[in-house]
Amino acid sequence: MSTSLTEEIKAAIAPKGRTLLITIGNPLRADDGVGPFVGEQVRFKSSEHSVINAYTTPENIAQTAIDFKPEKIILLDAAHFGGRPGELRLIPLEHINQAAVISTHSFPLSVTFSVVREDTGAQLVALGVEPGSMEFKEGLTPAVKESALSLIEYFNNIE
């Protein structure tokens, strides 16, 4: 069993002060549901860290994110970047709307999160998971589920 939760990714997604994990995706489209799958199972031990499941409308949670006053925001979504299914990759912010982040969202992520970042001054990290399937069906493919479980374990063990 292998995971792509590398030391580089762990360092990038490590909490910094008040940290907000925002998960994005559609659980009815197979691996596009990886964000909500993770978000529904993460239980941070500290009240300094929080999770918001934005599903397919991240623009609707912008004010909630701003009100949390995070120092760091981690976006988690399925992303096409040409990797193997389940592979995790940090998505450069300038590529957040290009081929990287899945286009099931109704409003550009860069617009939503540039507003949040501007209002909070938070560091923004986008983490993509390469999907294996985007079919209209529930449930993650095995490789994506393995990566999701690694992320859940990582976040749930943060002190």
C-alpha positions in Angstrom: 0.0 0.0 0.0 1.5 3.3 -1.1 0.6 6.8 -0.4 1.5 10.1 -2.1 1.4 12.0 1.2 5.0 13.1 0.8 7.0 15.1 3.3 6.8 18.1 0.9 3.0 17.9 1.0 2.9 17.4 4.7 5.0 20.5 5.2 2.7 22.5 2.9 -0.5 21.5 4.6 0.8 21.6 8.1 -1.3 24.0 10.2 0.0 27.5 10.9 -2.0 29.2 13.6 -5.7 29.2 12.9 -6.0 26.8 10.0 -9.0 26.2 7.8 -9.4 23.1 5.6 -11.9 23.7 2.8 -13.0 20.7 1.0 -14.6 20.9 -2.5 -16.3 18.4 -4.7 -19.4 16.5 -5.7 -19.9 13.2 -3.9 -22.2 12.0 -6.7 -19.4 12.1 -9.3 -17.1 9.3 -8.0 -13.6 10.7 -7.2 -14.8 14.3 -7.4 -16.2 13.5 -4.0 -12.8 13.1 -2.4 -12.9 16.5 -0.8 -16.2 16.0 1.0 -15.2 12.4 1.9 -12.2 13.8 3.7 -14.0 16.8 5.1 -16.7 14.7 6.7 -14.2 12.5 8.6 -11.6 15.0 9.7 -11.9 15.8 13.4 -9.2 18.4 14.4 -8.1 18.1 18.0 -7.7 21.9 18.3 -10.3 24.6 18.1 -7.6 26.6 16.2 -8.3 24.3 13.2 -11.6 23.9 11.4 -13.1 22.2 8.3 -15.7 23.5 5.9 -17.2 21.2 3.3 -18.0 23.6 0.4 -19.1 20.8 -1.9 -19.7 22.3 -5.4 -20.4 25.9 -4.3 -17.2 27.2 -2.5 -18.4 30.7 -3.2 -21.2 30.2 -0.6 -18.7 29.6 2.2 -16.5 32.7 1.6 -17.9 34.8 4.4 -17.7 31.8 6.8 -14.1 31.4 5.9 -13.4 35.1 6.4 -15.2 35.1 9.8 -13.0 32.2 11.0 -10.0 34.6 10.5 -7.6 31.8 9.4 -3.9 32.3 9.1 -3.8 29.4 6.6 -6.3 28.0 4.3 -6.0 24.5 2.7 -8.2 23.8 -0.3 -8.7 20.2 -1.1 -10.3 19.1 -4.4 -10.0 16.5 -7.1 -7.7 17.9 -9.9 -6.6 16.8 -13.3 -2.9 17.2 -13.5 -1.8 14.1 -15.4 -0.8 12.1 -12.4 -1.8 8.6 -11.4 -5.2 8.2 -9.7 -4.9 9.0 -6.1 -1.7 11.0 -6.5 -1.6 14.2 -4.4 -0.1 17.3 -5.8 0.2 20.9 -4.6 -1.5 23.1 -7.2 0.1 26.5 -7.9 -2.4 29.2 -7.2 -1.9 30.7 -10.6 -3.2 27.4 -12.1 -6.2 26.9 -9.8 -8.7 27.6 -12.6 -6.8 26.0 -15.5 -6.6 22.3 -16.1 -5.8 21.8 -12.4 -8.9 22.0 -10.3 -12.0 20.1 -11.5 -14.6 22.3 -13.2 -17.7 21.1 -11.5 -17.9 24.4 -9.6 -20.2 27.1 -10.7 -17.9 30.0 -9.9 -14.1 30.4 -10.4 -12.2 29.2 -7.4 -9.5 31.9 -7.9 -12.1 34.7 -7.6 -13.6 33.2 -4.4 -10.4 32.5 -2.7 -8.6 35.7 -3.7 -11.4 37.6 -1.9 -10.9 35.3 1.2 -7.2 35.7 1.1 -7.4 39.5 0.7 -9.8 39.8 3.6 -7.8 37.5 5.9 -4.2 37.7 4.8 -4.2 33.9 5.1 -1.6 31.7 3.4 -3.5 29.7 0.7 -2.5 26.1 -0.2 -4.3 24.1 -2.9 -4.0 20.4 -2.8 -5.3 18.3 -5.7 -6.0 14.6 -5.8 -5.8 13.0 -9.3 -9.2 11.3 -9.9 -9.5 7.9 -11.4 -13.2 8.3 -12.3 -15.6 11.2 -12.7 -18.6 9.1 -13.6 -22.0 9.9 -12.1 -21.8 7.4 -9.2 -21.2 7.5 -5.5 -18.0 6.2 -3.9 -14.3 6.7 -4.5 -12.0 4.5 -6.6 -9.6 2.4 -4.5 -6.5 4.5 -5.2 -8.3 7.8 -4.4 -9.8 6.3 -1.3 -6.4 5.2 -0.1 -5.1 8.8 -0.5 -8.2 10.2 1.2 -7.7 7.9 4.2 -4.1 9.0 4.5 -5.2 12.6 4.5 -7.9 11.9 7.2 -5.3 10.1 9.4 -2.8 13.0 8.9 -5.3 15.7 9.8 -6.9 13.8 12.7 -3.5 13.3 14.3 -2.5 17.0 14.4 -2.3 18.3 17.9 
